[in-house]
């Protein structure tokens, strides 16, 4: 008699819940440092406690949620020290990913980089419309992800995506009270063209300056309390 198949893991539900919780944290709907009430979250997302805990554990691994006792969680607080670490790690890891992507990327990759750059340039960012801002955020994430998509190092790509999430949270906090930096579109264009033209040193340098300048602007505006 053959063995019964293992009970299928509801990966779709789990992944969807992680994504919804992550979006709520990044958008600031779940505030930095706030305690997460599991019963309220369970009701709000229409899920049972088990997949909710699983999703929170995954977000804990990504650094967006912190465990505060045996049963409780809170959104990871923001701090100047944490942002400094994120900036440094992004510079190092994304710089490596850029080198690898330039080495391995083909013509199709070049086309995708230019396509995501074009899509990003079409998004309005200066207005205060939440929908337009969210559309820019989606296009921005797609652009940065495509830049390093050809690096052929899945773990490195995963680490970069996690750091990008954490960096995004700080930038969104900044943008709630400050206008977007006017130089950002030009920097995106410069990074993309340096990469597809295989100018590795220029690409790494421009990306580093892009990450560090954005981080510096946020550091100045970050509450000290």
QUIMO-V723344 format. One record per residue. N is the residue number from 1. RES is the residue in one letter. SS is DSSP state (h for helix, s for strand, l for the rest). Layout:
N/RES/SS ; N/RES/SS
This chain:
1/X/l ; 2/X/l ; 3/X/l ; 4/X/l ; 5/X/l ; 6/X/l ; 7/X/l ; 8/X/l ; 9/X/l ; 10/X/l ; 11/X/h ; 12/X/h ; 13/X/h ; 14/X/h ; 15/X/h ; 16/X/h ; 17/X/h ; 18/X/h ; 19/X/h ; 20/X/h ; 21/X/h ; 22/X/h ; 23/X/h ; 24/X/h ; 25/X/h ; 26/X/h ; 27/X/l ; 28/X/l ; 29/X/l ; 30/X/l ; 31/X/l ; 32/X/l ; 33/X/l ; 34/X/l ; 35/X/s ; 36/X/s ; 37/X/l ; 38/X/h ; 39/X/h ; 40/X/h ; 41/X/h ; 42/X/h ; 43/X/h ; 44/X/h ; 45/X/h ; 46/X/l ; 47/X/l ; 48/X/l ; 49/X/h ; 50/X/h ; 51/X/h ; 52/X/h ; 53/X/h ; 54/X/h ; 55/X/h ; 56/X/h ; 57/X/h ; 58/X/h ; 59/X/h ; 60/X/h ; 61/X/h ; 62/X/l ; 63/X/l ; 64/X/l ; 65/X/s ; 66/X/s ; 67/X/s ; 68/X/l ; 69/X/l ; 70/X/l ; 71/X/l ; 72/X/l ; 73/X/s ; 74/X/s ; 75/X/s ; 76/X/l ; 77/X/l ; 78/X/l ; 79/X/l ; 80/X/h ; 81/X/h ; 82/X/h ; 83/X/h ; 84/X/h ; 85/X/h ; 86/X/h ; 87/X/h ; 88/X/h ; 89/X/h ; 90/X/h ; 91/X/h ; 92/X/h ; 93/X/h ; 94/X/h ; 95/X/h ; 96/X/h ; 97/X/h ; 98/X/h ; 99/X/h ; 100/X/h ; 101/X/h ; 102/X/h ; 103/X/h ; 104/X/h ; 105/X/l ; 106/X/l ; 107/X/h ; 108/X/h ; 109/X/h ; 110/X/h ; 111/X/h ; 112/X/h ; 113/X/h ; 114/X/h ; 115/X/h ; 116/X/h ; 117/X/h ; 118/X/h ; 119/X/h ; 120/X/h ; 121/X/h ; 122/X/h ; 123/X/l ; 124/X/l ; 125/X/l ; 126/X/l ; 127/X/l ; 128/X/l ; 129/X/l ; 130/X/h ; 131/X/h ; 132/X/h ; 133/X/h ; 134/X/h ; 135/X/h ; 136/X/h ; 137/X/h ; 138/X/h ; 139/X/h ; 140/X/h ; 141/X/h ; 142/X/h ; 143/X/h ; 144/X/h ; 145/X/h ; 146/X/h ; 147/X/h ; 148/X/l ; 149/X/l ; 150/X/l ; 151/X/l ; 152/X/l ; 153/X/l ; 154/X/h ; 155/X/h ; 156/X/h ; 157/X/h ; 158/X/h ; 159/X/h ; 160/X/h ; 161/X/h ; 162/X/h ; 163/X/h ; 164/X/h ; 165/X/h ; 166/X/h ; 167/X/h ; 168/X/h ; 169/X/h ; 170/X/h ; 171/X/h ; 172/X/h ; 173/X/h ; 174/X/h ; 175/X/h ; 176/X/l ; 177/X/l ; 178/X/l ; 179/X/l ; 180/X/l ; 181/X/l ; 182/X/l ; 183/X/l ; 184/X/h ; 185/X/h ; 186/X/h ; 187/X/h ; 188/X/h ; 189/X/h ; 190/X/h ; 191/X/h ; 192/X/h ; 193/X/h ; 194/X/h ; 195/X/h ; 196/X/h ; 197/X/l ; 198/X/l ; 199/X/l ; 200/X/h ; 201/X/h ; 202/X/h ; 203/X/h ; 204/X/h ; 205/X/h ; 206/X/h ; 207/X/h ; 208/X/h ; 209/X/h ; 210/X/h ; 211/X/h ; 212/X/h ; 213/X/h ; 214/X/h ; 215/X/h ; 216/X/h ; 217/X/h ; 218/X/h ; 219/X/h ; 220/X/h ; 221/X/h ; 222/X/l ; 223/X/l ; 224/X/l ; 225/X/l
